Amino acid sequence: MSEEVLEKHLNDSPDDARASRSRIARFFGLRRPLPPNIWGLVLGGIAFALSLTPSLVPRTWLYQGIASGLSAATGHLIGLFLLLNWNLWCRDVIEPLWNRLTGSRRIPAVWWGRVRIALLVIIPVALLLWMIRAVRWQQYLAELMGARSYTLAQFLLVLPVGLLVWALFVAIGRAVSAFAGVLATAVPGNNSRYGLRLLASWGAVAIATVLIVDFVLPGTIRRVTEQFFSVSSEPVRPDLVKPYASERSGGPGSPTEWEDLGAYGTRFTALGLYKDQLEDLTGRPSKEPIRAYAGMDDGDDDRERAQHVVSELQRTGAEERKALLVAPATGTGWVNPTTAQAFELMFDGDSAIASAQYSDVPSAVQFVTDRDRVEDYGRELITAVVDWWHTLPEDARPKLYIYGESLGTTAAESAFSGIRDIAGAVDGMLLMGPPNSNELHRDFVSRRDPGTSEALPEYSGGMTVRFAENAGDITAWRHELNREDGSDGWRSPRVLYLQHPSDPVVWWSPDLILKRPDWLKEDAGFDRTPTMTWMPFVTFWQVTLDLPRAAKVPDGHGHNYGTSVIDGLTAVVGDGWTDDDISRLRGELEEAMSTQGPEKEIGGNG
């Protein structure tokens, strides 16, 4: 039947073709301004309202407004799509049937105008009432995480922001629609082929859009970000001083000038307790911790910078240390100072930490514009260190561990093809807040043991790879020494993924647009509200707008893992750490970090 309708529109008589052309042209706004569309208003209003339901982290009025506007614009677009199909395919079939059933009685045109006006009034009022309920949801979510909650007066700002975003995208859509219509009318040919030319013009617009999104937009985003947010021109933090220990890159004997390590390389090498400070804090004998780092100026590419890191490890005597940690940096070169300090406290300074910078832009931009770059960097850095480590005597070399956080987990995973590869290369891995797109992570989750959840999967009985949602899970494992050999059944090398139920970095995926994920069918976990539910398109925009807020929540929630890194590191290292040991270590870490400034500075966790 649809083919007959299409044939009718493409091969009408001249009069019918002109009528069809006029109707299509009116729809695309070529003959007069496009009136408010009921389908778009209704679906857009519904999407706006649904977007006010809670998601993973508390949202400010600004981010909620953007999420609501994007959801409404998407609903509006769906409404226009349905209307277009009604005009082109369905009307000629359904209207005659309706007329026969109703005796050709039509609803007066004036009533349609009144309906439109009523909708324009009712929808904002209904949304206002719905927002009162939304505030309560946000307050509950904030209370669940110990975060700041927002008042109704503050949250009312969602309405103008959302409506503005909605209107902006409707205006853009109209401009694109009008442009497609102009293309169709500009192509010479018989009027009876106007429908075909319209389809061709929209095809051209679609192709142009894909090309822009795939090839033009990523590069533009990167160039703009490099211009305004690049850390290459960011000054060294004024309260920092050049390292006075030769065991740190940029210190005495290092071939690299400290200032050339970049804004976050200088923080990594200047912060952290020195030997005497460790001894004063812990009361235990310590060694001078090694921190090896390569800035952007330490090589022309990732391979050269990785070799520079190896040279720094050799120069500082890292082969004689008890433990070595490779910590791929985030996009800006930032290494989590809490993790670095915790690792050094665990081994009383008898340790080495290696990292390198590979980019000047935040991780989110790097992820969107060139994710392969992250993987190439991680592969080069880890492979270089592992290859050097394998040249050392097996009975005298340090234990080798890999740590990654956020996009750093992508870099960490990229050096390995699977469990066997990990087992032959390192002694353990700790990966915190891994993006949903990580290949190894996705493979472990998709092949999880039957009956286990996506949010907290179990892989091969937890023999090598384990998942924890918080420090409590790790503590429970330490207490499960109920085997004959007194172990907990976790073999070496240990691989641990630490991922909060409320971390949008872990759960964001394009699949959210049209597919309900398993984790939203399962129990909510310790810090995700059970009222969150999946909705096509809407949930995607909600979680997308959760991403900028992911780390702006209290420790232990969202993308903010805080001192739970202690539990993760001690679990991966093993060696019989007790609850008392970890409690003591946590206290030492909190005191050590109190003098080092915030863990996540502006741009620092990028």
N, C-alpha and C positions, 0 to 999 in steps of 0.2 A: 504493500500500500504506500509506503514512503517513497518508493521509486516512482510510482505513478504521480504522486504529488510533486516530486522534484521535476519530473518530465513536464508536468503542467506549467511549472514556473519557468522552465527554461525554454519552452516552445509555445507559449501563449500566443494568441492573436495580438496584433499591434495594440488594440484598445486595452485588452486584458493585461498585456505586458506593461503598458504605461501605468495602469492602475497598480499593478504589483510593484513596479519600480517606485511609484510615488509612496506606496505604503512602506516599503523598505527604507526609502530615503527619509521619510518622516521618523521612522524608528531610530535611525542613526543621526537624527538631528540636523539634516541638511536643509530642510525647508522651513523649520521654525525651531525655537528652543525646545529641547526635550523636556516634557513635563515630568513631575515626580512620578516615578514608576512604582505602582503598588507592590508588585512582586519584589522589587529590590528593597523597598522600604520595610516591608514585613520581614523578609529574611534577614536583612541587615539589622533591624531592631532586635530580632530574636538572637542573632549571633552576638550583638552587643551585650544583651542581658546575660547570655550564657557565659560570656568571657569574664563576668564579675564573680563567677564561682572560684573557689580557691584552687591553687595548684601546688607547687613545691615549696616556695619560699614567700614570705610576706613581700608585697609589692607596694611601692610608693604610688601616690596619685598619678605621677607622671608616667611611670612604666605601665601602670594599670590602664591609663588613658590611651596610651599607644597600642597596647594589646587589644583593648576594646575597639579602637578605631580600625585596626587592621582586620579584626574579626568581622566587624560590621561591613567593611569594604568588601571582604570576601563573600559574605552573605549577599550583599548587593549585587556583586558580579554573578553569583549563581542565579539570583532572581532575573537579571537581564538575560542570562543564557536561556533560562526557561521561557521567558517572554519571546525571545528570538525564535526558539523552536516552535512556540505556539503560533507565532505569526507566519512562519515559513512552512510548517508541516502540518500542524494539528488543527488550526482554525478551519481550514476548508473542509476538513472531515467531520469535526465535532459540531461546528455551528449549524450545518443543515440538519443534523440529527436533533440538536437542541431546539431548533425552530419548529420542527415537526412535532416534537413533544410538547412544546409550550404554545403552539399556535402563532409562532413568529412574534410573540410579545417580547419586547426588548426593555431592558432597564434604561430609563431616561439618562441621557448623557449628564444632566445636571447632578444626578445622584452619584455618578462616578467622581465628579469634582468634589462633592461633599465628603465622600469616603476618603479621598486623598487628604482633604483638609483635616478631617477627624483623625486620621492616622498621624499626621504631622503634629497634632496636639497630644493625642493619647500616648504615643510611643515615648516621648520625653518624660511625661508624668509617670508612666508605668516604670520607666527606667529609674527614676528618682526613688520611687518606693522600693524597687528591687535593690538599689544601692544601699539602703539602710540595712537590708539583710546581708549584703556583701561586706559591709563594715564589720559586722559581727563575725563573719567567717575570717576576715583578715585579723581581727583581734584574737580569735581563738588560735590561729596559726602562729601569730606573734608570741602568744603566751606559751604555746607548745615549745618554742625555741628560746624563750627568754629574751625575745627581741622587743623593740619599741613598737607599740601599736599606734594606730592613727584614729583621730576623731572623725566624726561624720562631717564636720565642717571642712576638714582637710580633704577628705575623700570625695566631697562633692565636686572638687576640681576635675575629677575624672570625666565628668559629663562634657564640659566644654572642650577639653583636650581630645577626648574620643570623637566627638562630633566634628572637630576641626580636621582630625586625621581622616575620618570617613569622607568628609566633603572634599578634601584634597585628592584622595584617590578616585573619587567619583569624577572630579574635574579632569584628572589625568585620563581616566577611562573614556570620557566624552571626547577629549581631544584626539585620542587614538582612534576612536570610532569614527569621528568626523574625517580624520585623515584617510582611513580606509575607504570611506564613502567617496571622498574626492578622487582617490585613485581609481575607483570603479567607474565614476562618471567621466574621468579623463581619458580612459581607454576607448579608442574609436571602435565602433561596431554597431551591430543591429540591437535595437532596444530589447528585442525578445531574448537577448543573451545577457541582460543586465544581471540577473541572479548569478550566472556563471562568473561574470567579471567581478561581482562583489565577493564571491568565494575566493577567487584568485587574489584579489587585493588583500583580503584578510590572511590568506596564506603567506603573502609577501610580508605583511606586518608580523606574523608569527615567526617567520624565519629570521627577520631582522631582530626581533626581541631575543630569540635564542642566541644569536651571534653576539648581541650586546652583553647578555648575562654571562655567557661562557668566556668571551674573549676580551671584551672592552671593560666591563664592570670590575672584574678582579684587579686588573692592572690599574684602573683609575682609583679604586679604593686603596691600593697599596701606595700609589704615588701621593695621594692626599694624606694618608696616614704618616708616611715618611716625612712629609712636609710639616705636619703639625704635631705629631705624637712621637716622632723618632727619638730614641734615647742617645743617638750618636752625638747630638749637640747638647745633651743634658750635662750640667756641670757636676763635678765630684761633690758629694755631700760635704758641706763646710766643716762639720764636726769630726770628720774622719782624718786620720793621719796615716802616712805611709807605714807599712809594716816594718818593724825593726828586727824581725826574725828572718833568717835566710830560708827557713822552711816554707815561706809563703811567696807565691809569685808576686813580683813587683818589689820584693824586699832585697836586702843585701845579697849580691851574687846572682840575682835573677837577670837574664838578658832582656827582660821587658821592663820598660818604664811603667811605674805603678799607674800613673795617670792615663796611660794608653789602654788599660784594661776595661775602660768604659764605666758608665755610671754604676752598673750593678756588679761588674767585676771588682771594682775598687771596694764595694761594700762587702763582697764575699771574702776578700783577702784582708781587709782591715778589721772587720768585726770578728767576734769569736774570742774566747779567752785564751791567753797565752799560758805557757807552762806554769809560771809562778802564780798566775791568777787561778788556774785550775787547782793547784795545790792549796791555795788559801781557801778556796770554796769547799773543796771536798775533804781536805785533811789527808789525802792520799798522795803518794809519789806519782808524778806525771812526767810525760815526755812532751816535747814541743810539737803540737799538731801540725801536720803538713796540709797545706791547701794549694793545689796546683790548678791554674786557670789560664785559659787562652782567650784574649780579646780578639776583636775583629781585625786588628792590625798585626796579629801574630801569624798570619798566613793569608795566601790569596784565595784559598778555598777551605772546605771543611777538612779535607785530608791533611793539609799542611797544619791547620790549627790542632788537629788531633795528634799529629806527630810532635807538635810543640808541647802539648800536655804530657806526653810520654817522656819527653826530654826533661821536663820539670820534675816529673816523678823520679827519674833517674838522678837528677841533680840533688834532690832533697833526701835521697836515701829511702824512698818509699818501700823498696823491696825488703827492708829490714823491719817493717812495722807489722803489727799483729793483724790489722784489718785495713782494707782499702775499699772505699766507696766511690763508685762512678755515678755521678748525679747529673744527667743531662739537664741543661738549663731550659727555662721557658723562653718565649720569643725574644724578650728584651735582654736575656743573659742573666736573669734573676735565679738565684739558688736559695731555696728556703733556709733562712738562717736558723730556724728552730731545729730543723733536721740536722744541719751541719753540727750545731752545738750539742745536740743529743748524742750523735754518733761519737763525738770526741769525749764526752763525759762517760759514755759506756766503756770506752777503752782507756780512760785516763790519759788521753793524748797520744797513745800508742797507735796512731791511725793516720790515714791519708785520704783526702777527698779530692776528686778530680772532676773538672767541668770545663765548659767552653761556651763562648757566645757564637751564635750563627746568624743572628738577625738583629735589626734595629727596631722592629715593630712589635707590638703586643701579640700574644699568642692567638687571640681571637682573629686578628687580621691575617696572621700567618696561616691559620687553619682554613680560612675562607679563600685566600688568594693562591696559596701554594703549599698544600699539605705534604706533597712529595718532598719538599725541601726539608721538612722536619724529619722525615724518615731517613733521608740521605745523611743528614747531620748525625742522628743517633747511631746509625750503622757505622759511620766512619769513626766516631769517638769511641764507642764501646769496642769495636773490632780492634782498633789500634791498641787500646789498653789491654784487652784480653790476649792479643798476640804477644805483647811484651811480657805479660804475666806468665804465659806458658813457657817462656824461655828461662824462667827462674826455677831453681831446684824445688821439686814438688813438696819436699819435707821441710822447706825453709822459707817458703814464700807466704805472704799475707793471705788471709781469707779475702775473697773478692765478692763484693756485694753490689747490686744495682738498685738505685732508687730513682723513682720518677713520680712527679706530681703533675696532674692536669695534662697539658700537652707534652710535658716531659715523659709521661708514660708512653706516649706514641713513639717518641724517640727511643725510649728504652726497649720497647717491644720490637722495634724494627730490625734490631741486630740478630734476632732469633726467629727460626722457622717453626719451632714447637718445643715440647718438653724435652725431647732428646737433645736438641741443640743447647738448651739452657743447662741441662745436667752435665754436658761435657765442657761447659765454659765457665760457670760461676758457682758460688756457694750459696746464693740466695738472692731473691728479688722482692722489693717492697714497692707496690704501685698503688698510689692513692688518688682517688678521683679520676679514673680513666675515662676519656671520652668514649661514647657509645660506638664510635666508628673504628676503634682499635681492632685490628684483625685478630690478634691472639685472644684478646678479651672476648670478642664476639664468638670466636670458635669455642672457647671453653664454656661460655654460657649456653650456646646453642646445643652443645653436646653434653649438657649437664646430666647428672644421674636422674633417672625417672622418679617423679614424685617430689623433686626439689624445685624451688621457685626461681624465677628469673632474678628477682631482687636479691636473693641470698642462695645462690646455687651451690651444689656440691658436685665436684668433678672427680671421678674415679675414687670415690670414698674419702677424698681429702688426703690422699697419700702424699702428693707433691704440691698441688695447687689448692689453695683455700681462699674463701671469700668471707669477709667480716663486714658487718654494717656499723660497728663501733668497737670501742675498747672492751666493752663487756663481753663480746663474743670471744675475744682473744683470752681474756681472763678465764672464761669458762673452759677453754681448751687446756690451759695450764692445770686446771683442777681435775682433768679427766685422765689421771694417771692410774688407770684401772687395768692395765695390761700386765701380762706376766713379767715382761721385761721392764716394767716401770715407765715406759715411754707413752707418748700420746698418739703414736702411730703416724706421725708426720715425718716423712723421710726428707733427707737432704739431697739436693738443694731445695730449700723451701721457697715457694712462690706465694706471696700473699697480696690479694687485692682488698683494699679498704675503701668501701664506697657507702656513703650515707644514702638512706632511702629518699632524702630530700635534696640530693645533689643534682641540679639540672644538667651539669656537664656530663654526668654519667648517663642520664636518661634521655637527653635530647637526641632526636633522630628525625630525618625527613619522613620516615614511615608513619610518624604521628599524624600526618595529614589525613590519611585514609584508613589506617590500621590501628586497632586497639591492641596495645602491647600486653604481654603477659603480666608485667609488673603492676599494671593497673587493674588486673583481675584478681590480684593476690592481696593478702593482708597488708595493711598500710606500713607496717614497721614502726620503729620507736619514735620517729619524728616527721612522719608524713600524715597529713590529715586524712581520715577515712572518707571525708566528703568529696575528695577529688575524684572526678570521673572523666572518662574519655568521651570527647565529642569531636566529630570530623572537623578539620580545619581549626576549630577554636582551641583545642588542647595544644596543637602545634604552636599557635601564636602565644599562648600562655607560657609554655615552657621556653619558647624562644626569648620572651621578655623576662623570664626568670634568670637567664644567663648573666646579664649585667649585674644582677643582684646576688649572684651565687655565693660570693665570698664576703658579702656585706651583712653577715649574720653572725651570731655568737659562735664561739668555738664549739666544735662537735656537731655542727649542723651545716647543711648546704655544702658548699665547696670549701669550707673552713675546717680543717682537720686538727688544728691546734696541737696540743701536746699528745694526742693519740698516736703521733709518730713514734713516741717512746714504746708504746705497746706493740706497734708494728715492727719496729727494728728489733726489739728483744725477742719477739716471736720468730722472726726470720733467722736471727743469729743463733737462737737456742741457748745452749750452755747453762741450762738450769736456773734461769732468772726467776726469783720468787716474787710474791706480792710485796714483801717488805723491800726488796731490792728496787723494784719499779717505783714504789712510793717514794723511796729516798731519792732515786734518780729524777723523778718528776719535780720534787722540791728543789733539787739542785738546778735543774733546767729553768724553772720559773725564776729563780734568783739570778741566774746567769743572763737570761733574756731581758730582765728588768733594766739592764744598763745598755742594751744594744738598740733601742728604738723599736718601732713597730715591726711586726713580722711582715705585714703586707702594706707597704707604702704605696703611694699613688703610682700606678703603673708597675709597681714592683712585682706583683704576682702575674704579670703578663708575660 
